[in-house]
Amino acid sequence: MPFVKTPCRASNHKPCSVGDLCYLEYRKLMDAWGKERRWTTAHNQLKEMFRIEDDVDAAKFLAYMVFFCKHVMKYEDEKAAENGDIL
């Protein structure tokens, strides 16, 4: 989870949890997104983060992520409402 407490976000703070590590990676993504908010930024960040060299492979992965977020998760939300959530 990148949403750690503010003191843990300081640049001189040594990460002490996996949440802190997630924050550091998320911060890189948000910094890049803040500089240039466009699809190419997301594409290039994915390639860098997961060491994907091929643009086609990155595009396939991102296409699946969009499909998953927009359609699969909507279906899952419908099923959770219909059948009950798992807590």
Rosetta silent file (secondary structure, phi, psi, omega in degrees, C-alpha in Angstrom):
SEQUENCE: MPFVKTPCRASNHKPCSVGDLCYLEYRKLMDAWGKERRWTTAHNQLKEMFRIEDDVDAAKFLAYMVFFCKHVMKYEDEKAAENGDIL
SCORE:     score description
SCORE:     0.000 S_00000001
   1 L     0.000  124.276 -178.971    0.000    0.000    0.000 S_00000001
   2 L   -81.287   -9.678 -173.107    1.579    3.312   -0.983 S_00000001
   3 L   -90.364   65.609 -179.195   -0.598    5.389    1.345 S_00000001
   4 L   -85.147  168.214  179.854    1.727    5.301    4.346 S_00000001
   5 L   -62.847  150.204 -174.949    1.878    7.885    7.118 S_00000001
   6 H   -53.516  -44.458  179.540    3.463   11.212    6.236 S_00000001
   7 H   -58.704  -28.658 -179.658    6.670   10.759    8.326 S_00000001
   8 H   -77.290   -7.845 -178.648    7.401    7.579    6.357 S_00000001
   9 H   -91.368   -8.097 -177.520    7.306    9.554    3.106 S_00000001
  10 L   -61.216  141.470 -177.407   10.349   11.706    3.888 S_00000001
  11 L   -63.468  -25.015 -179.708   13.174   11.326    1.386 S_00000001
  12 L   -94.070    4.209 -179.398   15.658   10.630    4.189 S_00000001
  13 L   -80.890  126.870  176.296   13.411    7.976    5.763 S_00000001
  14 L   -80.061  126.228 -179.077   14.765    4.447    5.516 S_00000001
  15 L   -56.392  132.161  179.792   11.946    2.113    4.437 S_00000001
  16 L  -121.820    3.301  177.367   10.876   -0.054    7.350 S_00000001
  17 L  -150.166  165.467  177.653    7.890   -1.824    5.823 S_00000001
  18 H   -66.946  -27.136  174.696    6.690   -3.144    2.496 S_00000001
  19 H   -62.674  -40.300  177.655    4.188   -0.264    2.489 S_00000001
  20 H   -63.767  -41.278  178.080    7.103    2.167    2.526 S_00000001
  21 H   -63.366  -41.043  178.064    8.682    0.328   -0.409 S_00000001
  22 H   -63.262  -42.051  177.304    5.393    0.486   -2.288 S_00000001
  23 H   -57.158  -45.824 -178.399    5.183    4.228   -1.588 S_00000001
  24 H   -60.172  -41.311  178.307    8.654    4.776   -3.073 S_00000001
  25 H   -69.816  -40.698  178.616    7.692    2.952   -6.284 S_00000001
  26 H   -63.653  -38.715  179.345    4.337    4.724   -6.456 S_00000001
  27 H   -59.610  -42.244  178.031    6.066    8.080   -5.973 S_00000001
  28 H   -60.250  -44.118  178.862    8.201    7.417   -9.072 S_00000001
  29 H   -62.157  -44.881 -177.933    5.068    6.661  -11.087 S_00000001
  30 H   -69.034  -35.081  176.445    3.295    9.776   -9.846 S_00000001
  31 H   -62.511  -46.153  178.931    6.332   11.990  -10.494 S_00000001
  32 H   -64.213  -42.564 -179.615    6.495   10.799  -14.104 S_00000001
  33 H   -64.194  -38.527  178.978    2.713   11.153  -14.492 S_00000001
  34 H   -65.843  -31.538  179.133    2.832   14.682  -13.072 S_00000001
  35 H   -76.455  -37.084 -177.357    5.451   15.699  -15.609 S_00000001
  36 L  -152.198   95.968 -176.326    3.643   14.262  -18.611 S_00000001
  37 L   -84.280   92.822  179.160    0.117   12.940  -18.211 S_00000001
  38 L  -160.322  165.385 -176.841   -0.342   10.722  -21.258 S_00000001
  39 H   -58.747  -39.651 -178.953   -0.578    7.092  -22.313 S_00000001
  40 H   -59.048  -35.128  177.645    3.062    6.990  -23.412 S_00000001
  41 H   -62.909  -47.586  178.511    4.120    7.837  -19.856 S_00000001
  42 H   -61.415  -42.780  179.491    2.173    4.878  -18.459 S_00000001
  43 H   -59.331  -49.300 -178.235    3.556    2.662  -21.227 S_00000001
  44 H   -68.896  -35.083  177.599    7.154    3.671  -20.541 S_00000001
  45 H   -66.801  -39.781  176.328    6.769    3.398  -16.761 S_00000001
  46 H   -60.345  -47.190 -179.747    5.417   -0.141  -17.151 S_00000001
  47 H   -59.391  -44.337 -179.129    8.379   -1.080  -19.358 S_00000001
  48 H   -67.175  -46.479 -174.320   10.858    0.357  -16.873 S_00000001
  49 H   -64.405  -38.340 -175.721    9.209   -1.061  -13.776 S_00000001
  50 H  -109.147   12.245  177.852    8.899   -4.606  -15.106 S_00000001
  51 L    53.110   46.031  176.341   11.929   -4.573  -17.408 S_00000001
  52 L   -92.797  123.973 -176.876    9.810   -5.110  -20.506 S_00000001
  53 L   -92.953  -28.984 -172.940   11.841   -4.320  -23.610 S_00000001
  54 L   -92.584  127.623  178.924    9.254   -4.878  -26.312 S_00000001
  55 H   -62.490  -35.248 -179.932    6.607   -2.203  -26.978 S_00000001
  56 H   -65.593  -43.222  178.228    4.142   -4.832  -28.222 S_00000001
  57 H   -62.878  -41.373  177.908    4.415   -6.823  -24.987 S_00000001
  58 H   -63.790  -42.687  179.997    3.916   -3.651  -22.959 S_00000001
  59 H   -63.335  -40.671  177.867    0.892   -2.695  -25.079 S_00000001
  60 H   -61.450  -45.530 -179.010   -0.648   -6.146  -24.598 S_00000001
  61 H   -62.850  -45.525 -179.553   -0.203   -5.940  -20.845 S_00000001
  62 H   -66.944  -38.058  177.037   -1.678   -2.447  -20.650 S_00000001
  63 H   -60.781  -42.068  178.462   -4.612   -3.403  -22.892 S_00000001
  64 H   -64.629  -41.370  179.675   -5.383   -6.285  -20.553 S_00000001
  65 H   -61.046  -42.207  178.317   -5.165   -4.019  -17.505 S_00000001
  66 H   -64.188  -46.998  176.886   -7.666   -1.577  -19.025 S_00000001
  67 H   -56.332  -46.629 -178.204   -9.991   -4.458  -19.952 S_00000001
  68 H   -61.959  -47.250 -178.834   -9.654   -5.914  -16.446 S_00000001
  69 H   -65.605  -43.184 -173.759  -10.339   -2.602  -14.687 S_00000001
  70 H   -81.998  -30.366 -172.999  -13.253   -1.565  -16.892 S_00000001
  71 H  -118.917  -50.431 -177.345  -15.017   -4.892  -17.430 S_00000001
  72 H   -65.064  -44.549 -178.733  -13.796   -7.730  -15.235 S_00000001
  73 H   -68.122  -33.311  174.900  -13.908   -5.710  -12.018 S_00000001
  74 H   -60.966  -45.120  177.097  -17.385   -4.403  -12.855 S_00000001
  75 H   -60.450  -45.302  179.768  -18.481   -8.035  -13.234 S_00000001
  76 H   -62.473  -40.118  176.947  -16.786   -8.963   -9.956 S_00000001
  77 H   -62.582  -41.120  177.506  -18.530   -6.079   -8.154 S_00000001
  78 H   -61.466  -44.161 -179.182  -21.883   -7.293   -9.548 S_00000001
  79 H   -68.400  -36.042  177.119  -21.177  -10.837   -8.335 S_00000001
  80 H   -65.743  -39.929  178.034  -20.093   -9.631   -4.878 S_00000001
  81 H   -66.719  -38.055 -178.707  -23.338   -7.663   -4.597 S_00000001
  82 H   -73.242  -43.344 -171.149  -25.330  -10.692   -5.799 S_00000001
  83 H  -108.264   -6.235 -177.642  -23.577  -13.403   -3.772 S_00000001
  84 L    97.552  144.759 -178.593  -22.053  -11.515   -0.858 S_00000001
  85 L   -78.385  164.729  176.228  -18.571  -10.179   -0.284 S_00000001
  86 L  -107.605  116.059 -177.324  -15.679  -12.212    1.105 S_00000001
  87 L  -111.564    0.000    0.000  -14.383  -10.710    4.323 S_00000001
